[in-house]
Every structure is written in structure tokens, then in C-alpha cells.
Amino acid sequence: MTSKERVLRNYHFQPVDRFTIDFCAESKVYALLREHYGVPDDLALMACLHVDFRYPKPNWTGFPLVDEQGRVTDYFGIPRTGAGDFGYPIVHPLAEVQSVAEVEAYDRWPTADMWDYDQYVEDCRRFDEYAVYGGSWAWFFEAACELMGMDRFFLLIADKPEVAHAILERATRFMERTSEIMFEKAGRYIDICFTGDDYGFQTGPMMSMKMFREFVQPYLQRIYNVGRRNGKLMMHHSCGSVARWIPTFIEMGLNVLEPIQVGAACMNPRELAALYGGKLCFHGSIDTQGTLPFGTPEDVRREVRERVETFLPYGGFTIGPSQHLMTDIPVANIVAMYDAAWEYAWLAGAVDQGLRRA
């Protein structure tokens, strides 16, 4: 069974030889693990860790990702700094906007033609034995919050909803069209439409259901629809406590939720499995807030096994971290996680064989 076959069967709740395995980390962790395993590049590292997924991304060819003061920006023109590959905004370019006209006048709105899709097609083509992610990382709500500042954007939603919608529309339009082109050009090599946007805090959702339905769901549905029109499994990343939204995500067409942030409110894996096992697949959950940074390698191994056993009755589970692996996590614990993943993932195949014999 190839990784591609394994992932597709796993995410359709069909028998597999083992549960699938994935990896996500900041670049410094990649470097530490390459050194640990003595491998020359990231693809060799993925092979060492038995990762079943590959994630090609198009290269940016638009305006320079630097502002007038020489600060590095993202493709929305937001200057960023801080730990990890993402950092945090140090300036909110739309902090003072008060009208739709001011939103439209912003001169750093990206467009979907600012990517190198030809190289992207070639990158996707290389991974015929793996499950390939595609689609734009559609963080339209986070982008709106970071363009304006989260506190200001939530006030804008209440005071001038038409301006909030204008920002969300510009961000979503770019991401929606980027996804469409990615599938038009490389769809035959892509298996999963993988998107991400965060809607949860540690203690609960960051907005009411009414606000979610007006300011998130219509835009998110457009992203889901691109994947679904192209016949792809739909996978969504959101950090935090998003249990309240899961029924709505399923109604919208979600197949896989990534991750389970196990330390957040209402995100207990056993409870989620009991509620949604066999209806929704779950991807990741090994705790990057507690067990991985502060536990022992044996604690990590124990959590991996417990998580596998939780999802054995249902299927549709991928072993992976609950967020990006950061440098606060000891390398020994990351190694223990992937050693245990390789050992315990095969329990899924053993259970299936036992059921068939019975």
C-alpha cells in the first residue's frame, strides 16, 4: 500500500495497514532533525519519519516582500518579526481604515497571478506515491485581524460591518482564485484541499455563532467549494477550541479537522472521537503545549499509543503534533514521537485483520 493509497483509504474510513503519519515544524526544527538523523534534505527527513503526506507550495513572484523601511513582510504587506517561521505583526497596515474606499485603495493587495504555478505543477508531479496537499492557505479571517489589529477588527465588525466585509472579501478573493488555479493546473496530482484559519482561543471559540455565520462561514464555504468542485478531500486547520463549530464544518463539507489542540477547552480526543468518529477524520493531536515540551520520551510514547487506541474503533486518524513543532521541544521527544508513531500506527492494520478473521 503506497502512502497515497493509505491516506485515501484512511480518510474514507476504509481498512488500512496502519494509521497515517504527518509532520509539521518550524524550519529550525527541520534543521535539528536533519542533523540528528544525518540526512541531507527535508525529503530524506520525511522518509526517515515515515511521513505519508507531501505539501508542495508555489513560489511567490509578486511584489518584493519588504516594506519601505526594509522590514520583511508577508504577501499582504504586513511587517513581521518574532520566533518561528510566522512571527507576529509589528505594524497593522489597515489599522486606521474607516471606509470601503480606503480598503480598496490599499496598494498591497495580492492577486492570484503573483505565484509561479508552472514550478508548482512539477513539484506536485514528483510525489505520485504520497498524499499531496493543495489549495491556498486561506487564512482570510486571521489576515483581516492582522491587517487591522484583532481588537480593532472586532470593533469594526460591530460598528462598520460593511468595511469588515470588504477586507474579508479582498483576502478571500485572492485565496479562492489562487486555489482555483492550483487545481486547474495541478489537480490531477493533488489529493487533499488543505486550508487553514484559526477560530478558537484556548478557553473557547473567539466569536459567537451569529458572528461566525456572518463573517466566517460564507467566505470559508467558498474555499471549501473549490476543493469539493475539484473532487478533493477537504481538510481544515484551526488552532484552539473549535468544538462548537464541528457540526457546521461537517455540514459545509469538511472531511478532516487538523489538529486536535488537546489542551484547549472541549477538545478532549476521546470525547471528539465518541461524538464524530466515522463522520469526521482527525489529524494530529500529540500535545505541543504540554507533553512534547515538558514530558519525558516515555510520556510521549504513552500519549501516542493512547491516541491511536482512541481512534482504533473509528479509523480516519493521522498521528501528528497538535501544532507546529517548535524549538522548545527536545529533539529526544520528537524522535520518541515518531518512533512510537511507527510502532503503534500498525495497530490499525492488526485490528482490521482481527475483525476480518472474526
VOBA-1610 file (N, C-alpha, C; in pm, whole numbers, padded with zeros to 5 digits, always signed):
BEGIN
Met+00085-00119+00000Met+00000+00000+00000Met+00089+00124+00000Thr+00073+00211-00100Thr+00150+00335-00101Thr+00092+00433+00000Ser+00168+00537+00031Ser+00118+00640+00121Ser-00010+00702+00067Lys-00014+00729-00063Lys-00134+00788-00123Lys-00255+00697-00101Glu-00239+00569-00132Glu-00349+00474-00114Glu-00390+00467+00033Arg-00292+00465+00121Arg-00319+00453+00265Arg-00398+00574+00315Val-00355+00693+00278Val-00424+00814+00323Val-00567+00817+00270Leu-00585+00791+00143Leu-00719+00799+00085Leu-00812+00695+00148Arg-00762+00576+00172Arg-00845+00475+00238Arg-00873+00515+00383Asn-00772+00563+00453Asn-00790+00606+00592Asn-00895+00715+00601Tyr-00891+00813+00509Tyr-00982+00925+00516Tyr-01119+00897+00454His-01136+00776+00402His-01269+00728+00364His-01316+00618+00459Phe-01249+00606+00574Phe-01285+00508+00677Phe-01284+00365+00623Gln-01189+00338+00536Gln-01171+00204+00482Gln-01052+00137+00551Pro-01043+00003+00547Pro-00932-00067+00613Pro-00796-00022+00559Val-00700-00007+00649Val-00563+00031+00613Val-00467-00061+00685Asp-00342-00068+00634Asp-00240-00148+00703Asp-00191-00080+00830Arg-00197+00054+00833Arg-00160+00130+00952Arg-00222+00268+00944Phe-00231+00336+01059Phe-00270+00476+01058Phe-00160+00559+00989Thr-00201+00672+00935Thr-00108+00757+00861Thr-00034+00850+00957Ile+00078+00905+00908Ile+00170+00985+00990Ile+00201+01114+00916Asp+00202+01226+00989Asp+00236+01354+00927Asp+00331+01431+01018Phe+00386+01539+00961Phe+00489+01618+01028Phe+00468+01764+00994Cys+00479+01851+01094Cys+00483+01995+01067Cys+00569+02061+01174Ala+00655+02151+01132Ala+00752+02210+01225Ala+00806+02339+01166Glu+00861+02423+01253Glu+00933+02540+01203Glu+01067+02496+01144Ser+01126+02582+01063Ser+01245+02545+00986Ser+01363+02507+01075Lys+01375+02569+01192Lys+01488+02535+01281Lys+01476+02390+01331Val+01354+02343+01349Val+01335+02204+01392Val+01372+02108+01279Tyr+01335+02142+01157Tyr+01380+02063+01042Tyr+01533+02048+01046Ala+01603+02158+01068Ala+01750+02154+01068Ala+01803+02066+01181Leu+01744+02077+01299Leu+01788+01994+01412Leu+01767+01846+01384Leu+01656+01813+01321Leu+01627+01672+01293Leu+01711+01619+01177Arg+01738+01703+01079Arg+01830+01659+00972Arg+01966+01622+01031Glu+02013+01706+01125Glu+02140+01677+01190Glu+02132+01549+01273His+02023+01533+01344His+02009+01413+01429His+02012+01285+01346Tyr+01938+01286+01235Tyr+01928+01163+01154Tyr+02041+01153+01050Gly+02118+01259+01033Gly+02227+01256+00937Gly+02180+01248+00794Val+02072+01322+00762Val+02017+01320+00626Val+02042+01455+00559Pro+02047+01458+00426Pro+02090+01579+00357Pro+01981+01683+00334Asp+01854+01642+00336Asp+01749+01738+00300Asp+01618+01698+00367Asp+01518+01783+00346Asp+01390+01762+00414Asp+01315+01641+00361Leu+01326+01611+00233Leu+01259+01494+00179Leu+01316+01366+00239Ala+01448+01363+00257Ala+01509+01247+00322Ala+01462+01237+00467Leu+01443+01350+00532Leu+01392+01350+00668Leu+01251+01294+00672Met+01166+01335+00578Met+01030+01283+00575Met+01029+01131+00558Ala+01121+01081+00481Ala+01131+00935+00464Ala+01171+00869+00595Cys+01264+00928+00669Cys+01306+00873+00799Cys+01189+00867+00896Leu+01102+00965+00889Leu+00991+00974+00984Leu+00866+00903+00934His+00872+00843+00815His+00760+00766+00757His+00637+00853+00733Val+00660+00975+00689Val+00552+01069+00665Val+00481+01034+00535Asp+00347+01030+00539Asp+00267+00987+00424Asp+00221+01101+00335Phe+00250+01225+00373Phe+00198+01342+00304Phe+00312+01426+00247Arg+00283+01498+00139Arg+00377+01595+00085Arg+00299+01723+00056Tyr+00367+01837+00071Tyr+00298+01966+00063Tyr+00374+02064-00025Pro+00369+02049-00157Pro+00433+02147-00245Pro+00361+02282-00235Lys+00437+02389-00252Lys+00379+02523-00248Lys+00435+02605-00363Pro+00352+02688-00425Pro+00404+02774-00532Pro+00497+02881-00477Asn+00591+02923-00559Asn+00684+03029-00520Asn+00625+03166-00552Trp+00648+03260-00463Trp+00598+03397-00480Trp+00678+03468-00588Thr+00609+03533-00681Thr+00674+03610-00786Thr+00620+03752-00793Gly+00542+03792-00694Gly+00482+03925-00693Gly+00576+04031-00642Phe+00519+04136-00584Phe+00598+04249-00536Phe+00696+04201-00427Pro+00807+04274-00408Pro+00905+04235-00305Pro+00840+04231-00166Leu+00872+04127-00090Leu+00814+04110+00043Leu+00899+04186+00147Val+00902+04317+00127Val+00975+04407+00216Val+00907+04543+00205Asp+00900+04618+00314Asp+00834+04748+00308Asp+00936+04860+00288Glu+00888+04985+00290Glu+00975+05099+00262Glu+01086+05115+00364Gln+01069+05060+00483Gln+01171+05069+00587Gln+01264+04947+00589Gly+01248+04858+00491Gly+01334+04742+00483Gly+01291+04626+00571Arg+01171+04631+00627Arg+01123+04523+00714Arg+01059+04414+00630Val+01083+04290+00665Val+01025+04176+00594Val+00874+04174+00617Thr+00798+04150+00509Thr+00652+04144+00518Thr+00602+04011+00465Asp+00475+03984+00489Asp+00408+03874+00419Asp+00348+03930+00291Tyr+00270+03847+00220Tyr+00217+03894+00090Tyr+00097+03986+00104Phe+00055+04018+00226Phe-00043+04125+00248Phe+00025+04256+00287Gly+00158+04257+00284Gly+00231+04378+00319Gly+00241+04404+00468Ile+00219+04300+00551Ile+00225+04317+00696Ile+00367+04289+00744Pro+00438+04387+00801Pro+00571+04362+00856Pro+00563+04266+00975Arg+00657+04169+00979Arg+00650+04065+01081Arg+00787+04044+01145Thr+00784+03997+01270Thr+00906+03959+01340Thr+00870+03854+01443Gly+00970+03804+01517Gly+00943+03711+01626Gly+00987+03570+01597Ala+00967+03482+01695Ala+01013+03344+01687Ala+00932+03265+01587Gly+00994+03159+01535Gly+00926+03071+01441Gly+00928+03127+01300Asp+00866+03053+01209Asp+00864+03094+01069Asp+00756+03198+01040Phe+00661+03215+01130Phe+00548+03304+01105Phe+00565+03438+01176Gly+00616+03435+01299Gly+00631+03558+01373Gly+00496+03622+01405Tyr+00499+03753+01424Tyr+00377+03826+01455Tyr+00387+03964+01392Pro+00273+04028+01366Pro+00276+04161+01304Pro+00335+04265+01397Ile+00416+04353+01341Ile+00466+04465+01420Ile+00399+04596+01377Val+00330+04593+01264Val+00250+04706+01216Val+00124+04648+01154His+00010+04716+01174His-00116+04676+01111His-00150+04778+01003Pro-00128+04746+00876Pro-00138+04847+00771Pro-00276+04910+00755Leu-00382+04839+00793Leu-00516+04893+00776Leu-00577+04939+00909Ala-00492+04965+01006Ala-00541+04996+01141Ala-00636+05114+01144Glu-00618+05209+01055Glu-00697+05332+01062Glu-00809+05340+00957Val-00828+05238+00877Val-00930+05249+00772Val-01070+05256+00833Gln-01155+05336+00770Gln-01291+05355+00818Gln-01395+05345+00708Ser-01350+05312+00586Ser-01446+05308+00475Ser-01406+05199+00376Val-01503+05155+00298Val-01475+05057+00193Val-01378+05114+00092Ala-01391+05243+00062Ala-01300+05306-00034Ala-01155+05299+00013Glu-01132+05318+00142Glu-00995+05308+00195Glu-00942+05166+00186Val-01029+05068+00207Val-00988+04928+00191Val-00945+04903+00048Glu-01025+04945-00046Glu-00996+04922-00188Glu-00870+04997-00231Ala-00839+05107-00166Ala-00723+05188-00205Ala-00591+05131-00155Tyr-00594+05034-00066Tyr-00470+04976-00013Tyr-00389+04919-00129Asp-00261+04954-00137Asp-00182+04922-00256Asp-00101+04792-00244Arg-00125+04714-00139Arg-00051+04588-00126Arg-00144+04466-00127Trp-00262+04482-00187Trp-00347+04364-00202Trp-00282+04269-00303Pro-00258+04143-00265Pro-00201+04048-00361Pro-00307+03997-00457Thr-00262+03946-00570Thr-00352+03883-00667Thr-00301+03743-00700Ala-00390+03663-00754Ala-00358+03521-00773Ala-00254+03497-00881Asp-00224+03598-00964Asp-00121+03579-01067Asp+00020+03605-01015Met+00034+03623-00885Met+00165+03653-00826Met+00236+03528-00774Trp+00206+03412-00833Trp+00270+03285-00797Trp+00327+03218-00921Asp+00428+03135-00902Asp+00485+03054-01010Asp+00415+02919-01009Tyr+00310+02905-01089Tyr+00233+02780-01092Tyr+00301+02673-01176Asp+00384+02709-01271Asp+00450+02608-01355Asp+00542+02521-01270Gln+00622+02582-01186Gln+00709+02504-01099Gln+00626+02425-00999Tyr+00514+02483-00956Tyr+00426+02413-00863Tyr+00375+02282-00922Val+00337+02284-01048Val+00291+02161-01113Val+00400+02055-01111Glu+00522+02094-01143Glu+00633+02000-01143Glu+00658+01945-01003Asp+00646+02029-00902Asp+00667+01983-00765Asp+00559+01882-00724Cys+00435+01907-00762Cys+00327+01814-00730Cys+00346+01680-00801Arg+00391+01687-00926Arg+00406+01567-01008Arg+00505+01468-00946Arg+00602+01519-00872Arg+00708+01432-00818Arg+00658+01334-00713Phe+00544+01363-00652Phe+00504+01289-00532Phe+00389+01192-00560Asp+00402+01113-00665Asp+00291+01028-00706Asp+00260+00916-00606Glu+00353+00882-00516Glu+00327+00776-00419Glu+00277+00831-00285Tyr+00267+00962-00274Tyr+00228+01024-00147Tyr+00095+01097-00161Ala+00031+01122-00048Ala-00088+01207-00047Ala-00043+01352-00057Val-00089+01420-00159Val-00042+01556-00188Val-00148+01657-00145Tyr-00104+01755-00064Tyr-00188+01867-00027Tyr-00186+01971-00138Gly-00300+02039-00155Gly-00306+02151-00248Gly-00407+02254-00198Gly-00419+02361-00273Gly-00509+02469-00235Gly-00437+02576-00157Ser-00495+02693-00156Ser-00436+02807-00085Ser-00458+02794+00064Trp-00362+02840+00142Trp-00378+02851+00287Trp-00466+02973+00310Ala-00597+02948+00328Ala-00695+03057+00321Ala-00723+03116+00459Trp-00627+03189+00511Trp-00636+03249+00645Trp-00699+03388+00638Phe-00814+03398+00570Phe-00875+03527+00544Phe-00915+03601+00671Phe-00965+03527+00773Phe-01007+03595+00895Phe-00886+03640+00977Glu-00786+03553+00990Glu-00662+03594+01057Glu-00597+03710+00984Ala-00599+03705+00850Ala-00538+03813+00773Ala-00607+03945+00801Ala-00740+03943+00807Ala-00814+04065+00837Ala-00777+04118+00976Cys-00767+04026+01073Cys-00729+04068+01209Cys-00588+04125+01212Glu-00497+04068+01134Glu-00359+04115+01138Glu-00339+04240+01053Leu-00419+04257+00949Leu-00413+04381+00872Leu-00459+04501+00955Met-00557+04479+01041Met-00614+04590+01117Met-00574+04588+01263Gly-00541+04472+01317Gly-00527+04453+01461Gly-00654+04387+01511Met-00640+04279+01587Met-00758+04199+01623Met-00862+04281+01698Asp-00820+04361+01796Asp-00919+04438+01872Asp-00994+04535+01782Arg-00920+04603+01694Arg-00985+04698+01604Arg-01079+04626+01507Phe-01038+04507+01459Phe-01122+04438+01361Phe-01253+04393+01425Phe-01248+04345+01549Phe-01373+04304+01614Phe-01462+04424+01641Leu-01403+04537+01672Leu-01484+04659+01687Leu-01544+04700+01553Leu-01466+04684+01447Leu-01515+04719+01313Leu-01633+04632+01275Ile-01629+04504+01309Ile-01741+04413+01282Ile-01869+04469+01344Ala-01858+04520+01466Ala-01976+04574+01535Ala-02019+04710+01481Asp-01921+04797+01451Asp-01953+04936+01417Asp-01972+04960+01268Lys-01888+04895+01186Lys-01894+04917+01041Lys-01878+04783+00970Pro-01980+04699+00978Pro-01968+04564+00921Pro-01938+04564+00772Glu-01982+04665+00701Glu-01956+04668+00556Glu-01806+04683+00528Val-01733+04752+00615Val-01589+04767+00597Val-01519+04635+00632Ala-01566+04570+00739Ala-01511+04439+00774Ala-01531+04341+00659His-01649+04340+00600His-01675+04251+00487His-01585+04284+00367Ala-01557+04410+00347Ala-01471+04449+00235Ala-01331+04391+00251Ile-01278+04394+00373Ile-01145+04336+00398Ile-01149+04185+00379Leu-01250+04120+00434Leu-01262+03974+00420Leu-01279+03935+00274Glu-01354+04014+00200Glu-01375+03983+00058Glu-01245+03990-00020Arg-01165+04094+00002Arg-01040+04106-00073Arg-00944+03992-00040Ala-00936+03956+00087Ala-00848+03845+00125Ala-00897+03713+00068Thr-01027+03688+00079Thr-01083+03561+00031Thr-01073+03550-00120Arg-01100+03658-00190Arg-01095+03655-00337Arg-00958+03610-00386Phe-00854+03662-00325Phe-00717+03624-00362Phe-00694+03476-00335Met-00734+03428-00219Met-00708+03289-00182Met-00795+03193-00263Glu-00919+03231-00287Glu-01010+03147-00365Glu-00957+03129-00507Arg-00916+03238-00569Arg-00867+03229-00707Arg-00733+03155-00713Thr-00646+03176-00613Thr-00521+03100-00607Thr-00550+02951-00603Ser-00644+02908-00521Ser-00680+02767-00512Ser-00734+02716-00645Glu-00818+02795-00709Glu-00874+02752-00838Glu-00764+02726-00940Ile-00667+02815-00946Ile-00559+02797-01044Ile-00474+02675-01008Met-00446+02656-00879Met-00368+02541-00838Met-00434+02411-00882Phe-00566+02402-00867Phe-00636+02280-00908Phe-00651+02271-01059Glu-00668+02385-01126Glu-00674+02382-01272Glu-00545+02326-01331Lys-00434+02366-01275Lys-00305+02331-01333Lys-00250+02198-01280Ala-00273+02168-01153Ala-00207+02052-01091Ala-00305+01958-01024Gly-00433+01976-01047Gly-00533+01899-00973Gly-00519+01750-00987Arg-00470+01702-01101Arg-00459+01557-01119Arg-00355+01495-01027Tyr-00268+01578-00967Tyr-00166+01526-00877Tyr-00200+01550-00729Ile-00311+01619-00703Ile-00345+01662-00568Ile-00458+01575-00513Asp-00449+01541-00385Asp-00548+01456-00321Asp-00635+01530-00219Ile-00579+01629-00154Ile-00646+01695-00041Ile-00638+01846-00058Cys-00751+01913-00046Cys-00752+02059-00039Cys-00733+02096+00109Phe-00618+02153+00141Phe-00580+02181+00280Phe-00578+02331+00300Thr-00665+02379+00388Thr-00671+02521+00416Thr-00660+02544+00566Gly-00640+02668+00606Gly-00625+02695+00748Gly-00662+02838+00785Asp-00725+02851+00900Asp-00761+02980+00957Asp-00801+02951+01101Asp-00759+03030+01196Asp-00782+02999+01337Asp-00907+03069+01390Tyr-00996+02991+01454Tyr-01121+03046+01506Tyr-01139+03021+01655Gly-01038+02964+01723Gly-01054+02931+01863Gly-00947+02990+01952Phe-00985+03029+02072Phe-00891+03062+02178Phe-00865+02935+02261Gln-00781+02947+02360Gln-00755+02833+02449Gln-00880+02793+02526Thr-00961+02890+02563Thr-01075+02863+02651Thr-01208+02849+02579Gly-01211+02874+02450Gly-01336+02862+02376Gly-01328+02932+02242Pro-01437+02932+02167Pro-01439+03000+02036Pro-01415+03149+02052Met-01358+03211+01948Met-01328+03354+01958Met-01444+03443+01916Met-01559+03383+01885Met-01674+03464+01844Met-01801+03385+01868Ser-01914+03454+01860Ser-02044+03389+01874Ser-02079+03315+01746Met-02177+03226+01757Met-02224+03156+01638Met-02281+03254+01536Lys-02352+03357+01582Lys-02408+03458+01491Lys-02296+03526+01413Met-02190+03565+01482Met-02079+03630+01415Met-02009+03533+01319Phe-01992+03408+01361Phe-01930+03308+01275Phe-02009+03291+01145Arg-02139+03282+01158Arg-02222+03258+01038Arg-02218+03376+00942Glu-02201+03499+00994Glu-02198+03614+00904Glu-02059+03647+00852Phe-01956+03635+00936Phe-01826+03688+00900Phe-01721+03581+00871Val-01755+03456+00889Val-01661+03348+00856Val-01722+03249+00757Gln-01836+03194+00790Gln-01889+03081+00714Gln-01905+03108+00565Pro-01959+03221+00521Pro-01975+03240+00376Pro-01843+03241+00300Tyr-01740+03298+00359Tyr-01609+03305+00295Tyr-01541+03168+00299Leu-01551+03101+00412Leu-01492+02969+00423Leu-01560+02870+00329Gln-01691+02882+00313Gln-01762+02792+00222Gln-01710+02806+00079Arg-01673+02926+00040Arg-01617+02945-00095Arg-01487+02868-00112Ile-01405+02864-00008Ile-01280+02788-00015Ile-01310+02639-00020Tyr-01400+02593+00067Tyr-01439+02452+00064Tyr-01493+02413-00074Asn-01573+02501-00133Asn-01636+02468-00260Asn-01533+02447-00371Val-01421+02520-00366Val-01317+02500-00468Val-01264+02356-00458Gly-01232+02313-00338Gly-01184+02176-00321Gly-01287+02074-00360Arg-01410+02094-00319Arg-01516+01996-00347Arg-01549+01990-00495Arg-01550+02106-00564Arg-01574+02105-00709Arg-01470+02024-00783Asn-01350+02022-00727Asn-01240+01951-00791Asn-01224+01808-00738Gly-01322+01760-00661Gly-01323+01622-00617Gly-01220+01587-00513Lys-01178+01686-00431Lys-01073+01662-00332Lys-01133+01648-00192Leu-01066+01570-00109Leu-01098+01571+00032Leu-01071+01711+00089Met-01155+01754+00182Met-01141+01888+00239Met-01086+01877+00380Met-00972+01943+00403Met-00905+01939+00533Met-00884+02083+00581His-00915+02106+00708His-00910+02243+00762His-00828+02244+00890His-00733+02337+00896His-00657+02362+01018His-00720+02477+01095Ser-00742+02454+01225Ser-00772+02565+01315Ser-00718+02531+01452Cys-00639+02622+01507Cys-00594+02608+01645Cys-00709+02643+01740Gly-00690+02607+01866Gly-00781+02649+01970Gly-00903+02560+01986Ser-00997+02610+02064Ser-01120+02538+02094Ser-01223+02565+01986Val-01240+02471+01895Val-01335+02487+01784Val-01441+02379+01786Ala-01458+02309+01898Ala-01556+02201+01905Ala-01696+02250+01868Arg-01727+02375+01905Arg-01861+02427+01876Arg-01890+02432+01726Trp-01785+02451+01647Trp-01806+02467+01502Trp-01808+02334+01427Ile-01770+02224+01492Ile-01752+02098+01418Ile-01879+02056+01343Pro-01999+02057+01402Pro-02116+02020+01323Pro-02135+02107+01198Thr-02106+02236+01212Thr-02117+02326+01096Thr-02011+02293+00992Phe-01887+02267+01036Phe-01782+02227+00942Phe-01825+02104+00862Ile-01883+02007+00929Ile-01926+01885+00861Ile-02036+01917+00760Glu-02133+01999+00800Glu-02239+02039+00706Glu-02182+02109+00584Met-02075+02184+00602Met-02014+02258+00492Met-01932+02169+00398Gly-01904+02047+00442Gly-01830+01954+00357Gly-01691+01919+00405Leu-01661+01945+00532Leu-01528+01912+00583Leu-01513+01762+00601Asn-01397+01709+00559Asn-01363+01567+00579Asn-01266+01546+00694Val-01171+01641+00712Val-01062+01620+00808Val-01039+01749+00887Leu-01040+01738+01020Leu-01004+01852+01104Leu-00861+01835+01151Glu-00782+01940+01135Glu-00642+01940+01177Glu-00615+02068+01255Pro-00562+02061+01377Pro-00537+01942+01457Pro-00645+01927+01562Ile-00620+01840+01661Ile-00691+01848+01788Ile-00595+01916+01886Gln-00624+02040+01922Gln-00542+02107+02024Gln-00591+02059+02160Val-00529+01953+02209Val-00585+01876+02320Val-00594+01956+02450Gly-00514+02062+02465Gly-00518+02141+02587Gly-00624+02248+02587Ala-00691+02267+02474Ala-00795+02369+02466Ala-00928+02315+02516Ala-01015+02404+02554Ala-01145+02365+02610Ala-01225+02283+02511Cys-01287+02176+02561Cys-01380+02093+02483Cys-01313+02019+02369Met-01180+02003+02372Met-01108+01937+02263Met-01047+01804+02309Asn-01112+01738+02404Asn-01066+01608+02451Asn-01080+01505+02339Pro-00973+01438+02300Pro-00981+01346+02185Pro-01082+01234+02203Arg-01093+01178+02324Arg-01189+01070+02345Arg-01333+01118+02326Glu-01361+01237+02374Glu-01496+01291+02357Glu-01525+01322+02210Leu-01426+01378+02139Leu-01447+01408+01997Leu-01463+01280+01917Ala-01384+01178+01950Ala-01396+01050+01879Ala-01534+00990+01902Ala-01583+00996+02025Ala-01714+00939+02054Ala-01826+01013+01981Leu-01810+01144+01966Leu-01913+01225+01900Leu-01908+01215+01748Tyr-01785+01213+01693Tyr-01772+01232+01548Tyr-01695+01120+01478Gly-01654+01017+01553Gly-01583+00907+01489Gly-01666+00844+01379Gly-01603+00820+01264Gly-01673+00766+01148Gly-01743+00870+01065Lys-01751+00995+01114Lys-01814+01105+01040Lys-01711+01208+00997Leu-01609+01230+01082Leu-01505+01328+01056Leu-01371+01267+01092Cys-01272+01287+01006Cys-01136+01239+01033Cys-01063+01343+01117Phe-00967+01296+01197Phe-00888+01384+01283Phe-00740+01364+01254His-00668+01475+01248His-00530+01478+01200His-00444+01550+01302Gly-00353+01478+01367Gly-00268+01540+01469Gly-00333+01536+01606Ser-00256+01566+01711Ser-00309+01577+01848Ser-00204+01549+01953Ile-00081+01512+01916Ile+00021+01489+02018Ile+00061+01627+02072Asp+00049+01643+02201Asp+00038+01774+02266Asp+00167+01856+02262Thr+00165+01965+02185Thr+00281+02054+02178Thr+00281+02160+02288Gln+00175+02164+02369Gln+00171+02261+02480Gln+00215+02199+02612Gly+00203+02067+02623Gly+00235+02002+02749Gly+00332+01886+02733Thr+00285+01775+02678Thr+00364+01652+02676Thr+00494+01667+02600Leu+00490+01721+02480Leu+00612+01727+02399Leu+00718+01821+02458Pro+00686+01942+02499Pro+00792+02027+02554Pro+00833+01992+02696Phe+00741+01936+02776Phe+00770+01921+02919Phe+00773+01776+02968Gly+00726+01683+02887Gly+00725+01544+02928Gly+00856+01474+02897Thr+00862+01346+02932Thr+00976+01261+02900Thr+00947+01186+02771Pro+01049+01126+02709Pro+01022+01043+02592Pro+00919+00934+02619Glu+00920+00878+02740Glu+00821+00774+02773Glu+00681+00834+02782Asp+00669+00958+02833Asp+00540+01026+02834Asp+00487+01043+02691Val+00578+01080+02602Val+00540+01099+02463Val+00492+00968+02402Arg+00568+00862+02422Arg+00530+00731+02369Arg+00392+00690+02423Arg+00370+00714+02550Arg+00242+00677+02611Arg+00127+00754+02546Glu+00148+00883+02519Glu+00041+00963+02458Glu+00014+00917+02315Val+00117+00885+02239Val+00095+00836+02103Val+00012+00709+02105Arg+00046+00616+02192Arg-00029+00490+02197Arg-00174+00516+02240Glu-00191+00600+02341Glu-00327+00629+02388Glu-00412+00689+02277Arg-00350+00778+02198Arg-00426+00842+02091Arg-00463+00741+01982Val-00372+00655+01946Val-00401+00552+01846Val-00515+00464+01895Glu-00509+00422+02020Glu-00614+00335+02073Glu-00749+00405+02077Thr-00748+00538+02099Thr-00873+00614+02099Thr-00944+00604+01965Phe-00866+00611+01856Phe-00929+00617+01723Phe-00935+00481+01652Leu-00884+00377+01714Leu-00890+00245+01650Leu-01032+00201+01615Pro-01132+00225+01700Pro-01266+00179+01664Pro-01328+00252+01545Tyr-01271+00368+01509Tyr-01335+00454+01409Tyr-01256+00465+01279Gly-01124+00462+01287Gly-01041+00491+01171Gly-01035+00640+01146Gly-00977+00677+01030Gly-00973+00817+00992Gly-00885+00904+01077Phe-00773+00850+01127Phe-00686+00927+01216Phe-00544+00930+01162Thr-00480+01046+01174Thr-00339+01062+01139Thr-00261+01104+01263Ile-00149+01038+01288Ile-00062+01072+01400Ile+00023+01192+01361Gly+00020+01295+01443Gly+00100+01415+01418Gly+00088+01508+01537Pro+00165+01616+01540Pro+00161+01710+01652Pro+00035+01795+01651Ser+00005+01855+01766Ser-00115+01937+01777Ser-00094+02078+01724Gln+00028+02121+01704Gln+00064+02243+01632Gln+00204+02221+01575His+00257+02321+01508His+00393+02310+01459His+00489+02278+01573Leu+00582+02188+01546Leu+00688+02159+01642Leu+00784+02277+01645Met+00812+02327+01766Met+00899+02443+01783Met+01025+02401+01858Thr+01121+02493+01868Thr+01249+02459+01928Thr+01243+02445+02080Asp+01127+02473+02141Asp+01115+02447+02285Asp+01095+02299+02315Ile+01077+02218+02212Ile+01055+02074+02230Ile+01189+02001+02214Pro+01229+01921+02312Pro+01355+01848+02299Pro+01353+01754+02178Val+01464+01748+02108Val+01473+01658+01993Val+01442+01515+02035Ala+01485+01475+02154Ala+01459+01338+02201Ala+01310+01308+02207Asn+01230+01409+02240Asn+01085+01386+02246Asn+01023+01378+02107Ile+01076+01455+02013Ile+01026+01444+01875Ile+01061+01307+01818Val+01183+01264+01842Val+01225+01131+01795Val+01137+01023+01860Ala+01110+01037+01989Ala+01024+00939+02057Ala+00885+00937+01996Met+00834+01055+01959Met+00702+01062+01899Met+00696+00984+01769Tyr+00796+01002+01683Tyr+00790+00936+01552Tyr+00830+00789+01560Asp+00914+00753+01655Asp+00940+00611+01678Asp+00812+00541+01723Ala+00741+00604+01818Ala+00616+00546+01867Ala+00509+00546+01759Ala+00504+00653+01678Ala+00406+00657+01570Ala+00426+00539+01476Trp+00551+00511+01441Trp+00579+00400+01350Trp+00544+00266+01415Glu+00567+00255+01544Glu+00536+00129+01613Glu+00386+00108+01629Tyr+00316+00210+01677Tyr+00175+00191+01713Tyr+00079+00212+01596Ala+00123+00281+01492Ala+00034+00300+01376Ala-00015+00168+01320Trp+00067+00065+01331Trp+00033-00066+01273Trp-00078-00136+01350Leu-00114-00086+01468Leu-00226-00144+01540Leu-00355-00134+01459Ala-00365-00030+01376Ala-00486-00014+01292Ala-00499-00133+01197Gly-00389-00175+01136Gly-00394-00291+01047Gly-00422-00419+01123Ala-00365-00432+01243Ala-00388-00553+01321Ala-00534-00565+01361Val-00596-00452+01401Val-00737-00455+01437Val-00821-00494+01317Asp-00790-00438+01199Asp-00866-00471+01080Asp-00854-00620+01047Gln-00736-00674+01055Gln-00717-00816+01026Gln-00796-00901+01125Gly-00798-00860+01252Gly-00874-00934+01351Gly-01022-00931+01324Leu-01074-00812+01283Leu-01216-00801+01250Leu-01252-00887+01130Arg-01163-00890+01030Arg-01194-00970+00911Arg-01192-01119+00942Arg-01099-01161+01030Arg-01095-01302+01068Arg-01221-01340+01147Ala-01266-01245+01231Ala-01386-01272+01310Ala-01510-01280+01221
//
